Amino acid sequence: MAKRFEDCANCKGMILGGGQRKGELRFCSVACQRFYHQPGFCDSCVSQTTPEQVAATYAFRGLFGTRLLGFGKHCESCNSIIKRRWICVVLPIFPFGEKYRILQLTRLRWQSRKVKYDPS
């Protein structure tokens, strides 16, 4: 008999719906699938960053607060991305602080490393 609900191979969370499949393994999200196959920052990303973590982000009811935003410069090896903290009042108002390389561990968890220098 087929199993109705399966656990994610990475985070062990319950997969509702189709999820992601790689061979016999099932994942709840693309982030879990990527992290399962590359668990951590690649050597190139480690060399371009420091171990300093980004400060916490918080948005009150999703409208006011801070968020990490960035949509480019995906690393092809570890799938991390460069993001920056933004102050948001409904929409992002302005960025503050340094840039960080963010690596999604699961849908709701991530790691970060501070970028040493980014000319853009």
Steps between C-alpha positions, in 0.01 A plus 500: 500500500638843404587737779254791502732751667876481473778671693748736334843338459666821627290660775282196583188720471181356357461546124156618402424487129760404245820642647830455314632161391858394428511127431357320802539809723214745561539859621247755627662789309772589252700651789501164683597315183791734429630497858481119520737474204733791598484537882682825561675782321744404226872585535466797262220659706688437826808676360292807398331536839564518874323284762305803628123429496229744397304658788145381551222618273145567612186621328189586703207330324717489190465876448751690717853396594805356330541235232780338305464577131713414200427324176829456317847349521399142574804278557489207258679268746315548830191698384561782749394852408613850599237697693485818707277605790235754405269714712146439380179695545268290286766522224880507537604860578879490517781252558727515800796307621732274310432233243478135603512171321190303597464123474152350541511192724126429490193702407522696827868480602815652354869568570686818417855628455601868461637591156856640529473726198247528220568763231134517388 
